[in-house]
Protein backbone atom coordinates (compact mmCIF):
# COMPACT_ATOMS: atom_id res chain seq x y z
CA UNK A 1 0.00 0.00 0.00
CA UNK A 2 1.35 3.41 -1.03
CA UNK A 3 -0.63 6.65 -0.46
CA UNK A 4 0.95 8.03 -3.64
CA UNK A 5 -0.81 5.42 -5.79
CA UNK A 6 -4.42 5.35 -6.98
CA UNK A 7 -6.62 3.07 -4.89
CA UNK A 8 -4.55 3.42 -1.72
CA UNK A 9 -7.49 4.43 0.47
CA UNK A 10 -9.42 1.19 0.09
CA UNK A 11 -6.23 -0.79 0.73
CA UNK A 12 -5.49 1.23 3.85
CA UNK A 13 -9.01 0.69 5.23
CA UNK A 14 -8.60 -3.03 4.62
CA UNK A 15 -5.39 -2.95 6.67
CA UNK A 16 -6.94 -0.68 9.34
CA UNK A 17 -10.13 -2.69 9.91
CA UNK A 18 -8.86 -5.17 12.56
CA UNK A 19 -7.58 -2.31 14.74
CA UNK A 20 -10.28 -0.44 16.73
CA UNK A 21 -9.84 3.14 17.88
CA UNK A 22 -9.31 2.98 21.64
CA UNK A 23 -10.52 6.26 23.16
CA UNK A 24 -10.48 4.90 26.72
CA UNK A 25 -6.67 4.78 26.78
CA UNK A 26 -6.55 8.58 27.05
CA UNK A 27 -8.63 8.75 30.26
CA UNK A 28 -10.22 12.04 29.12
CA UNK A 29 -13.98 12.54 29.03
CA UNK A 30 -14.25 16.03 27.54
CA UNK A 31 -14.42 15.67 23.74
CA UNK A 32 -12.58 18.92 22.94
CA UNK A 33 -9.70 18.04 25.25
CA UNK A 34 -9.63 14.49 23.90
CA UNK A 35 -9.46 15.57 20.25
CA UNK A 36 -6.62 17.94 21.15
CA UNK A 37 -4.83 15.12 23.01
CA UNK A 38 -5.14 12.87 19.95
CA UNK A 39 -4.21 15.39 17.24
CA UNK A 40 -1.61 17.62 19.00
CA UNK A 41 1.28 15.11 18.78
CA UNK A 42 0.67 14.64 15.04
CA UNK A 43 1.83 18.18 14.25
CA UNK A 44 -1.35 18.97 12.29
CA UNK A 45 -2.15 21.97 14.50
CA UNK A 46 1.31 23.36 13.80
CA UNK A 47 1.04 22.95 10.04
CA UNK A 48 3.59 20.15 9.90
CA UNK A 49 1.86 16.73 10.04
CA UNK A 50 4.41 14.05 10.95
CA UNK A 51 2.89 11.11 12.83
CA UNK A 52 -0.66 9.80 12.50
CA UNK A 53 -2.63 9.08 15.69
CA UNK A 54 -3.34 5.45 16.36
CA UNK A 55 -1.50 2.62 14.62
CA UNK A 56 1.62 2.80 12.46
CA UNK A 57 1.60 1.11 9.05
CA UNK A 58 4.59 -1.27 8.60
CA UNK A 59 5.50 0.39 5.27
CA UNK A 60 5.25 3.94 6.63
CA UNK A 61 9.01 4.56 6.38
CA UNK A 62 8.88 3.95 2.63
CA UNK A 63 6.30 6.66 2.00
CA UNK A 64 7.23 10.19 0.98
CA UNK A 65 6.28 13.22 3.09
CA UNK A 66 3.03 13.83 1.23
CA UNK A 67 1.99 10.19 1.66
CA UNK A 68 2.58 10.33 5.41
CA UNK A 69 0.63 13.59 5.64
CA UNK A 70 -2.36 12.00 3.89
CA UNK A 71 -2.49 9.27 6.54
CA UNK A 72 -2.19 11.87 9.32
CA UNK A 73 -5.18 13.76 7.91
CA UNK A 74 -7.23 10.61 7.27
CA UNK A 75 -6.57 9.21 10.74
CA UNK A 76 -7.42 12.58 12.30
CA UNK A 77 -10.76 12.50 10.47
CA UNK A 78 -11.44 8.93 11.64
CA UNK A 79 -10.64 9.80 15.26
CA UNK A 80 -12.70 13.00 15.14
CA UNK A 81 -15.66 11.04 13.78
CA UNK A 82 -15.27 8.31 16.41
CA UNK A 83 -15.62 10.92 19.17
CA UNK A 84 -19.12 11.71 17.96
CA UNK A 85 -20.33 8.10 17.86
CA UNK A 86 -22.86 7.26 20.56
CA UNK A 87 -21.93 3.59 20.30
CA UNK A 88 -18.54 2.67 18.90
CA UNK A 89 -18.22 -0.46 16.75
CA UNK A 90 -17.40 -3.74 18.46
CA UNK A 91 -16.49 -6.40 15.90
CA UNK A 92 -13.86 -6.19 13.16
CA UNK A 93 -16.68 -6.11 10.59
CA UNK A 94 -18.34 -3.19 12.39
CA UNK A 95 -15.06 -1.28 12.50
CA UNK A 96 -14.48 -1.94 8.82
CA UNK A 97 -17.95 -0.58 8.02
CA UNK A 98 -17.26 2.49 10.17
CA UNK A 99 -13.90 3.18 8.50
CA UNK A 100 -15.42 2.67 5.04
CA UNK A 101 -18.46 4.87 5.66
CA UNK A 102 -16.44 7.60 7.36
CA UNK A 103 -13.88 7.72 4.52
CA UNK A 104 -16.63 7.80 1.91
CA UNK A 105 -18.30 10.72 3.69
CA UNK A 106 -15.25 12.99 3.27
CA UNK A 107 -16.44 14.09 -0.17
CA UNK A 108 -19.89 15.03 1.14
CA UNK A 109 -18.27 16.93 4.01
CA UNK A 110 -16.18 19.08 1.68
CA UNK A 111 -19.15 19.67 -0.61
CA UNK A 112 -20.76 21.35 2.42
CA UNK A 113 -17.61 23.07 3.66
CA UNK A 114 -16.56 24.39 0.22
CA UNK A 115 -19.67 24.08 -1.99
CA UNK A 116 -18.09 25.79 -5.02
CA UNK A 117 -14.64 24.20 -4.89
CA UNK A 118 -14.13 21.79 -7.81
CA UNK A 119 -17.90 21.34 -7.97
CA UNK A 120 -18.08 20.46 -11.65
CA UNK A 121 -15.17 18.05 -11.47
CA UNK A 122 -15.90 16.18 -8.26
CA UNK A 123 -19.28 16.90 -6.71
CA UNK A 124 -21.87 15.24 -8.87
CA UNK A 125 -25.07 13.40 -8.04
CA UNK A 126 -25.52 9.63 -7.96
CA UNK A 127 -21.89 8.88 -7.25
CA UNK A 128 -20.95 5.23 -6.94
CA UNK A 129 -19.07 3.88 -3.93
CA UNK A 130 -15.97 3.62 -6.14
CA UNK A 131 -16.34 7.30 -7.05
CA UNK A 132 -16.60 8.24 -3.37
CA UNK A 133 -13.29 6.54 -2.60
CA UNK A 134 -11.62 8.22 -5.57
CA UNK A 135 -13.08 11.56 -4.50
CA UNK A 136 -11.79 11.14 -0.93
CA UNK A 137 -8.32 10.27 -2.27
CA UNK A 138 -8.28 13.34 -4.51
CA UNK A 139 -9.48 15.63 -1.73
CA UNK A 140 -6.92 14.37 0.79
CA UNK A 141 -4.25 15.00 -1.84
CA UNK A 142 -5.47 18.47 -2.81
CA UNK A 143 -5.97 19.74 0.74
CA UNK A 144 -2.33 19.23 1.68
CA UNK A 145 0.40 21.74 0.85
CA UNK A 146 3.85 20.19 0.65
CA UNK A 147 6.61 22.71 1.31
CA UNK A 148 9.09 22.32 -1.53
CA UNK A 149 10.97 25.58 -1.06
CA UNK A 150 11.99 27.66 1.95
CA UNK A 151 9.87 30.63 0.89
CA UNK A 152 6.81 28.37 0.94
CA UNK A 153 7.20 27.63 4.65
CA UNK A 154 4.57 30.08 5.89
CA UNK A 155 2.15 29.13 3.11
CA UNK A 156 2.47 25.45 3.97
CA UNK A 157 2.22 26.14 7.70
CA UNK A 158 -0.97 28.16 7.39
CA UNK A 159 -2.71 25.92 4.85
CA UNK A 160 -1.81 22.68 6.61
CA UNK A 161 -2.63 24.16 10.02
CA UNK A 162 -6.10 25.05 8.76
CA UNK A 163 -6.63 21.34 8.16
CA UNK A 164 -6.92 21.05 11.91
CA UNK A 165 -10.08 23.15 11.59
CA UNK A 166 -11.32 20.70 8.94
CA UNK A 167 -10.72 17.85 11.40
CA UNK A 168 -12.70 19.68 14.07
CA UNK A 169 -15.58 20.61 11.77
CA UNK A 170 -15.73 17.08 10.33
CA UNK A 171 -16.61 15.69 13.74
CA UNK A 172 -19.16 18.44 14.36
CA UNK A 173 -20.69 17.83 10.93
CA UNK A 174 -20.94 14.12 11.66
CA UNK A 175 -22.82 15.04 14.84
CA UNK A 176 -25.27 17.20 12.86
CA UNK A 177 -23.87 20.57 14.02
CA UNK A 178 -22.54 23.63 12.16
CA UNK A 179 -25.07 23.73 9.34
CA UNK A 180 -23.36 26.89 8.03
CA UNK A 181 -19.83 25.58 8.30
CA UNK A 182 -18.37 27.61 5.44
CA UNK A 183 -19.43 30.88 7.08
CA UNK A 184 -18.12 29.73 10.46
CA UNK A 185 -14.76 28.60 9.06
CA UNK A 186 -14.33 31.83 7.05
CA UNK A 187 -15.08 33.80 10.22
CA UNK A 188 -12.46 31.77 12.08
CA UNK A 189 -9.87 32.45 9.35
CA UNK A 190 -10.67 36.16 9.55
CA UNK A 191 -10.27 36.05 13.32
CA UNK A 192 -6.91 34.29 12.97
CA UNK A 193 -5.67 36.95 10.54
CA UNK A 194 -6.67 39.72 12.94
CA UNK A 195 -4.89 38.01 15.84
CA UNK A 196 -1.77 37.54 13.69
CA UNK A 197 -1.92 41.21 12.66
CA UNK A 198 -2.22 42.21 16.31
CA UNK A 199 0.73 39.95 17.21
CA UNK A 200 2.85 41.61 14.51
CA UNK A 201 2.18 45.00 16.17
CA UNK A 202 2.87 43.67 19.69
CA UNK A 203 6.35 45.22 19.94
CA UNK A 204 5.50 48.26 17.77
CA UNK A 205 7.94 47.10 15.09
CA UNK A 206 6.72 45.50 11.86
CA UNK A 207 9.56 43.46 10.44
CA UNK A 208 9.73 42.42 6.80
CA UNK A 209 9.36 38.74 7.69
CA UNK A 210 6.20 39.48 9.68
CA UNK A 211 4.77 41.41 6.73
CA UNK A 212 5.57 38.59 4.32
CA UNK A 213 4.12 36.10 6.79
CA UNK A 214 0.83 37.97 7.10
CA UNK A 215 0.27 38.43 3.37
CA UNK A 216 1.21 34.81 2.69
CA UNK A 217 -1.45 33.80 5.23
CA UNK A 218 -3.93 36.14 3.60
CA UNK A 219 -3.37 34.73 0.12
CA UNK A 220 -3.68 31.17 1.48
CA UNK A 221 -6.98 31.87 3.24
CA UNK A 222 -9.15 32.19 0.09
CA UNK A 223 -11.33 34.84 1.72
CA UNK A 224 -13.65 37.12 -0.23
CA UNK A 225 -12.39 40.46 -1.58
CA UNK A 226 -14.26 42.39 1.11
CA UNK A 227 -12.88 40.19 3.91
CA UNK A 228 -9.36 40.42 2.47
CA UNK A 229 -9.65 44.21 2.37
CA UNK A 230 -10.64 44.31 6.06
CA UNK A 231 -7.72 42.05 6.97
CA UNK A 232 -5.25 44.24 5.05
CA UNK A 233 -6.55 47.35 6.79
CA UNK A 234 -6.15 45.67 10.19
CA UNK A 235 -2.52 44.90 9.40
CA UNK A 236 -1.75 48.30 7.86
CA UNK A 237 -3.37 50.44 10.53
CA UNK A 238 -2.59 48.18 13.46
CA UNK A 239 -5.18 46.39 15.55
CA UNK A 240 -5.16 45.68 19.27
CA UNK A 241 -6.65 42.70 21.03
CA UNK A 242 -9.28 45.02 22.53
CA UNK A 243 -10.52 45.68 18.99
CA UNK A 244 -10.90 41.99 18.14
CA UNK A 245 -14.12 40.13 18.88
CA UNK A 246 -12.94 36.70 20.00
CA UNK A 247 -16.44 35.30 20.49
CA UNK A 248 -16.25 33.44 17.18
CA UNK A 249 -13.92 31.04 18.98
CA UNK A 250 -16.80 29.66 21.01
CA UNK A 251 -15.36 26.33 22.16
CA UNK A 252 -12.34 25.40 24.25
CA UNK A 253 -10.66 23.72 21.27
CA UNK A 254 -11.05 26.69 18.92
CA UNK A 255 -9.67 29.01 21.62
CA UNK A 256 -6.73 26.65 22.16
CA UNK A 257 -6.07 26.60 18.42
CA UNK A 258 -6.00 30.40 18.18
CA UNK A 259 -3.65 30.67 21.16
CA UNK A 260 -1.21 28.05 19.86
CA UNK A 261 -1.14 29.43 16.32
CA UNK A 262 -0.42 32.90 17.74
CA UNK A 263 2.36 31.39 19.88
CA UNK A 264 3.82 29.61 16.86
CA UNK A 265 3.85 32.80 14.80
CA UNK A 266 5.75 34.68 17.48
CA UNK A 267 7.92 31.79 18.67
CA UNK A 268 9.01 30.52 15.26
CA UNK A 269 10.07 33.97 14.13
CA UNK A 270 12.29 34.89 17.08
CA UNK A 271 12.78 34.47 20.82
CA UNK A 272 9.66 35.68 22.61
CA UNK A 273 10.30 39.28 23.73
CA UNK A 274 8.86 40.91 26.84
CA UNK A 275 6.27 42.76 24.75
CA UNK A 276 5.31 39.59 22.89
CA UNK A 277 4.97 37.60 26.11
CA UNK A 278 2.69 40.37 27.40
CA UNK A 279 0.67 40.10 24.19
CA UNK A 280 0.33 36.32 24.61
CA UNK A 281 -0.65 36.75 28.26
CA UNK A 282 -3.36 39.22 27.28
CA UNK A 283 -4.60 36.95 24.48
CA UNK A 284 -4.67 33.94 26.82
CA UNK A 285 -6.62 35.90 29.42
CA UNK A 286 -9.12 37.15 26.82
CA UNK A 287 -9.62 33.54 25.71
CA UNK A 288 -10.16 32.41 29.29
CA UNK A 289 -6.79 30.71 29.85
CA UNK A 290 -4.52 31.14 32.88
CA UNK A 291 -0.79 31.86 32.76
CA UNK A 292 -0.14 28.21 33.54
CA UNK A 293 -2.29 27.15 30.59
CA UNK A 294 -0.32 29.55 28.41
CA UNK A 295 2.90 27.91 29.58
CA UNK A 296 1.41 24.48 28.84
CA UNK A 297 0.71 25.55 25.26
CA UNK A 298 4.29 26.82 24.93
CA UNK A 299 5.55 23.50 26.33
CA UNK A 300 3.30 21.60 23.90
CA UNK A 301 4.83 23.35 20.89
CA UNK A 302 8.40 23.09 22.18
CA UNK A 303 7.85 19.41 23.07
CA UNK A 304 6.68 18.70 19.52
CA UNK A 305 9.78 20.39 18.08
CA UNK A 306 12.17 18.63 20.48
CA UNK A 307 10.58 15.21 19.95
CA UNK A 308 10.63 15.57 16.15
CA UNK A 309 13.85 17.55 15.80
CA UNK A 310 15.06 15.76 12.65
CA UNK A 311 11.74 16.25 10.87
CA UNK A 312 11.12 19.91 11.79
CA UNK A 313 14.21 21.09 9.95
CA UNK A 314 12.59 24.42 9.05
CA UNK A 315 12.85 25.58 12.67
CA UNK A 316 16.45 24.52 13.21
CA UNK A 317 17.83 27.70 11.63
CA UNK A 318 15.74 29.79 14.02
CA UNK A 319 16.43 28.02 17.31
CA UNK A 320 19.24 25.76 18.41
CA UNK A 321 18.45 22.49 20.15
CA UNK A 322 20.25 23.76 23.23
CA UNK A 323 18.17 26.96 23.39
CA UNK A 324 14.89 25.06 23.10
CA UNK A 325 16.10 22.45 25.61
CA UNK A 326 16.88 25.11 28.21
CA UNK A 327 13.59 26.90 27.58
CA UNK A 328 11.41 23.82 27.90
CA UNK A 329 13.29 22.69 31.03
CA UNK A 330 12.59 26.07 32.65
CA UNK A 331 8.91 25.95 31.71
CA UNK A 332 8.42 22.38 32.93
CA UNK A 333 10.26 23.17 36.17
CA UNK A 334 8.06 26.23 36.70
CA UNK A 335 4.87 24.19 36.30
CA UNK A 336 6.16 21.34 38.49
CA UNK A 337 6.93 23.68 41.38
CA UNK A 338 3.24 24.60 41.48
CA UNK A 339 2.37 20.92 41.88
CA UNK A 340 5.23 19.86 44.14
CA UNK A 341 2.97 18.55 46.90
CA UNK A 342 0.99 16.26 44.60
CA UNK A 343 4.23 15.07 42.92
CA UNK A 344 5.77 14.24 46.29
CA UNK A 345 2.64 12.31 47.25
CA UNK A 346 2.67 10.35 43.97
CA UNK A 347 6.34 9.42 44.48
CA UNK A 348 5.70 8.27 48.04
CA UNK A 349 2.79 6.11 46.90
CA UNK A 350 4.94 4.40 44.27
CA UNK A 351 6.61 1.72 46.41
CA UNK A 352 9.03 0.58 43.70
CA UNK A 353 10.10 4.14 42.86
CA UNK A 354 10.57 5.04 46.52
CA UNK A 355 12.58 1.87 47.02
CA UNK A 356 14.87 2.78 44.09
CA UNK A 357 15.41 6.27 45.49
CA UNK A 358 16.39 4.83 48.85
CA UNK A 359 18.60 2.18 47.28
CA UNK A 360 20.43 4.77 45.17
CA UNK A 361 21.63 6.51 48.35
CA UNK A 362 23.90 3.57 49.16
CA UNK A 363 24.30 1.64 45.88
CA UNK A 364 24.80 2.35 42.20
CA UNK A 365 21.61 1.48 40.33
CA UNK A 366 21.74 -0.74 37.25
CA UNK A 367 20.79 0.65 33.85
CA UNK A 368 17.54 -1.30 34.04
CA UNK A 369 16.69 0.22 37.44
CA UNK A 370 17.51 3.72 36.19
CA UNK A 371 15.21 3.22 33.19
CA UNK A 372 12.42 2.00 35.52
CA UNK A 373 12.89 5.14 37.58
CA UNK A 374 12.77 7.36 34.48
CA UNK A 375 9.59 5.77 33.09
CA UNK A 376 7.80 5.99 36.44
CA UNK A 377 8.78 9.65 36.89
CA UNK A 378 7.44 10.47 33.42
CA UNK A 379 4.20 8.65 34.28
CA UNK A 380 3.92 10.81 37.41
CA UNK A 381 4.43 13.94 35.32
CA UNK A 382 1.67 12.78 32.99
CA UNK A 383 -0.70 12.45 35.94
CA UNK A 384 -0.49 16.18 36.68
CA UNK A 385 -3.63 17.88 35.28
CA UNK A 386 -1.55 20.48 33.45
CA UNK A 387 0.25 17.78 31.46
CA UNK A 388 -2.65 15.40 30.82
CA UNK A 389 -3.60 16.75 27.40
CA UNK A 390 -0.14 17.31 25.87
CA UNK A 391 2.49 14.88 24.63
CA UNK A 392 5.66 15.35 26.67
CA UNK A 393 8.92 14.59 24.81
CA UNK A 394 9.66 11.18 26.33
CA UNK A 395 13.00 10.63 24.59
CA UNK A 396 14.18 14.06 25.72
CA UNK A 397 13.27 13.52 29.37
CA UNK A 398 16.32 11.61 30.56
CA UNK A 399 16.72 10.62 34.21
CA UNK A 400 19.30 13.34 34.99
CA UNK A 401 17.04 15.96 33.43
CA UNK A 402 14.00 14.74 35.37
CA UNK A 403 15.92 14.85 38.63
CA UNK A 404 16.95 18.38 37.76
CA UNK A 405 13.49 19.78 36.97
CA UNK A 406 11.53 18.00 39.70
CA UNK A 407 11.24 19.90 43.01
CA UNK A 408 13.86 18.71 45.50
CA UNK A 409 11.17 18.33 48.15
CA UNK A 410 9.69 15.48 46.07
CA UNK A 411 12.57 13.15 46.92
CA UNK A 412 13.47 11.27 50.09
CA UNK A 413 15.71 13.17 52.49
CA UNK A 414 19.38 12.72 51.69
CA UNK A 415 18.69 11.61 48.13
CA UNK A 416 20.10 14.75 46.48
CA UNK A 417 23.40 14.26 48.29
N, C-alpha and C positions, 0 to 999 in steps of 0.2 A: 504494500500500500504506500502510495506517494501522493501527498496533497497537491503536487504540481501536475498530476495527471488527471485526465477526465475520468469521472466515475469513482473518484477517491472517497467521496462522502458515504456512499452505500457500503463500500468496503470497510470504512472506519466504524460505521454503526454495527456492522457484523462482528467486528473485533470487540467493540465496546459492550455489546449486549450482555455478556455474562457478568459484568462488573456493575453492581448497583452504586448509586450515589449515596454515600453514608453521611447524612447531615448530623447525626447524633454525636459523631466523633468530635465536633467542635464545642459542644456543651454551651451553646448560645441559643437562646430562645427568640430574641428580637431579630426579625427578618432583615432589617437594614444593616444591623451590626454583623449578622451572619454573612450576608452577601459581600460586605466589605472584607471580612475575615477570609473569605474564599478567594476573592478576586485580587486583593491588595498584593499578595506575593507574586502574582503573575506578571506585574509590571504594566498591565493594561491601563490603570489609572494614570500612570506616569508617561504614557505614550510610547512605551517600549516593551511590548509583550515578549516574554522570554519563556516562561514555564506555564503549561496548562494546569489548572486545578485538577485534582483527581489522579487518575492513573497515568503512567508513562508508556507510550507505545515502544516496543522493542527496537523499532527501526528509526526512532526519533532522531538519533545522531546523524543519520544519513540525509535528513531533510535539509533544504536550504532555509534561510531566515523567514522567507515569506510563507513557506509550508508550515513551519512551527507556529507562526503567528495566526494562521488560519485555524489551527487546532486550539490555540489559546482562546480565540474568539468563539469558536463553536462550543467548546467546553464551558465557557462562561455563560453562554446562552442556555445550555442544558442545565447548569446549576441554578441559574436564575429562575428558569421555568419550574424546576423541582421544588423551589421554595414556595411556590404558589399552589402546589398540589395539596388538596385536602387529605388524600390517601395515596401515598407513594406506592409504586408497583412492588410486587412481592417476588414473583417467579421471574426466571430469565426471559421467558416469552413476554411477560408484561413489561419488563424493562426494555426489551427490544422494540415493542410497540410504542412505548413512550419516547424512546430515542428517535425512532422513525418519524412519528407524528410531529414531534417538536422540531426536528430538522426540516421537515416539509413545510412547516408553518412559517419559516423564516421569510419566504417570499411574500406571503400575505402580510406579515408584520411590516416589511419595508414598503409595501404598496400603501399602507396606512400612514407610515411615518414620512415617506417621501412620495406622495401620490403622482407627481409628474416625472420623477426621475426614471428614465429608460422605460417609460410606460409602453411605448409602441413595440419595443424590442422584447421586453420580458413579461409585462403584466397583461396577460390576455385571459379571456374566459375559457372555461372548460379545459383547463390544463390537466394533463395526465399525471400520474404519480411520478413517472420518469421525468417529465418536464419540471416538476417541483424540485426534484433532487438536482437537476441541472441548474435550475434557477438559483437554488441555495448555494451551490458551488460557485456560480458566477458572482453572486452578491458578496459572499465571503471574500472572494478575490478582489473585487472592485472596492470594497470598503477599506481595505488596508493600504497604507501608504508606506512603501519600503524606501528608507533613506538610502539613496545611492551616492549622494554627494554631501559634503559638509554643509553647504549653504542650504540644504534641504532639511537640516535638523529640526528647526522650529516648525516647519510645515508638517513634517512627519510626527513630531511630538503632539501638536495640536490636533491633527486629524485622527491619529490613533488614540489619543486620550479621549476624544469625543466618543469613541466606540464604547467606552465605559458607560456613557449615557445610554447608548443603544442597548447595552446589556441590562441596565436598570429598567428602561422603558419596556423591554421585551417581557420581563416578568410581570410588570404592571398590566401590560396589554393582555397577557395570558390570563390574568385575574379579572379582566373586564373593566379595568380602570383606564384613565387618560384617553377619553374618546377623541380629544383634540390634541393628539400627541405632537403633531408638527408645530402647532402654535406654541405649545409648552416648551419643546426643545429649542425652537428659535429664540424664545424669551430667555431660556437658560444660557444660550450662546451669547446673546446680547449682554446679559448680566456678567458673564465671564469676561467679556471684552472691557466692560466698564471697570471691573475690579482690576484687571491687568493694567488698564490706563491709569487708574488711581495708584497702583503699586509703582508704576514708572515715575510718578510725580512724588513718591514718598520722601525722597531726599532732595527734592527741588532741582535735581539735575537730570535732564533727559539725555542719555547717552545714545550714540548712534546704534549700538546693538539693540537697545531697548526699543528704539523707533522701528528698526527692521523687524524685530520680533513681533511688535504689535501689528504692523501692516501685513506681515506674513499670516498671522492669526486671522486677521480680518478677511484676507483673500481666501483662506481655507474654510471660512465659516459658511459661505454660500448664502449670506443674508440678502434681503431685498435692498434695493438702492436707497430707500428711505432709512432703513435700519443702519446700513453702512454709513450713511451721511451722519447720523446721530453718533455713531461710534467714533468716527473721525473727529467730530467736533469735541467729543469728550476727551480725546487724547490731545488735540491741539490746544484747547483752552484749559485743560487740567480739570480733574474731577476729584472730589474728596469722598471718603466713605459716607459722610453725612448726606451727600447728594445722591447716593445709590440706594434704591429700594431693594432690599435683600429678601423680600417676602416671597419672591418667585422660588427661591430655594426653600421649599416648605416641608422637607423631610430631613431627618438627621443625615441620611446618606448624601443627599444633594448638597447640604451645608458642608459636610466633610470633604466632598469633592472640590468645592470651590476653595476651601481653605488650603487643601493640599496642592491644588494647581497653582494658587497664588504663591505658596511656599516654594514650589519648584521653579517658578519663573524668577523669583528673587535669588534663591539658593544656587541655581545652576549658573546664573550669570556672574555671581561674585560672592564673596563672604558676606554674610548678613550684617549690615551696618546697624548702628544704634537706631537711626531713623527708620530703617526697614523693619527692625524688630518691633519698634513701637507701632508701625503700620500693621504688622501681623497680629500684634496683641489686640489692637483696636478691632481689626477684622474678626478675630476669634471671638471677642466679647460680643460684637454685634450679631454674630451667628449663634451665640449662646454657649460657647466653649470657654472653659477655664484656661488659665496659663499652663496647667499641667497637661490638659488635652492638646494644647498647642505644641508643647514639647513632645508629646507622644506622636503627633503627626510628623514633626521634624525627625524623630527617631525612626519612624516608619520609612520615610524616604531614604534616610541615610543607611538604614539597615538593608534596604533593597539594593542600594548601590554597592555597599560593602560585600554583601552576599553574592552579587553577580558582577564582581569587578571586571572580569575578563570580557563579559558581554556588553557592559555599558561603557564602551571605549570612548564615546562622545563626551563623557564627563571627565575623563582622566586628564585632559589638558586644562581643565578648570580647577580641579582640586586634586591634591596628592592623596594617596592612600593614608599617609601618616596624618595629614590634616583632618581628614574625615574620621579616622580612628580616634584621634584625641577628642574631637567634637562629640562623637557619639558616646564615648566613655564618660565624658562630663555630663551629658544629658541623662544617661542611664543612672549614673551615680546620684544626680540631683533628685530624680524620681524615687530611687530606692531609699534615700534618706527619709523621705516623707512616709515610707511604709516600713521603717526599720523594725517596729514592734511586731508587726504581722510576719515579717521575714524571720525574725528571731524565733517566734513561736513555731513557724513551719519547720525550721531547722531542728528545734528541740523535739518536735513530734516525729521526725524522721530518725528512727533508732539506728539504722545502718549509717546514715550520714553523720550523726552525732558520734557514733562509735569510731568512724574513720577520722574525724577531727581529733578525738581524744588519742587515738593510736598514733597519729602523725606527730604528736608532741614528744613522743619517745622513740618512734621508729620511722624509717623511710618507707613510704608507701610504694607499692608496686605500680607499674603503669596501668594495670587493670583497675586497681583501687582508685587511682587518680582519675581515671576516665569515669568510673562510677560516681565519684564525687562531683565531677563536672556536669554530668547528665542530670543528676539529682538537683544540683543548684540551678540549672537552667529550667528544670520543671517547676521549681519554687518561684523563679522569676515569672514564669508563664501563669502562675496562679494569682499574681497580683492583678487586680481589676484593670489597672492602667495598661497592662501588657497583654490582656486577654485577646484583643481583636487584631493585634499586629504580629507579623512574623519576625521574631528576633533573629539576628544572624548567627545561627548555631555554630557554624564553622569558625566564626570570628571570636566567639566567646570561649577562649581558652581558660583553663583553671587559674593560672596566674592573674589573668585579667579579671575574672569573676571575684577572686579574693581581694582584688584591688578596689573594685567598684562597690562591693557589698559593704554596708556599715560594719565597723569593727565590733559594735555591740552585739552583732548577730552571732558571733562565734563564742565558743567556750573560753573561759578565762585562761590566759596563758598561751592560747593558740597562736596569736600573732608573733609572739617571741619565738 
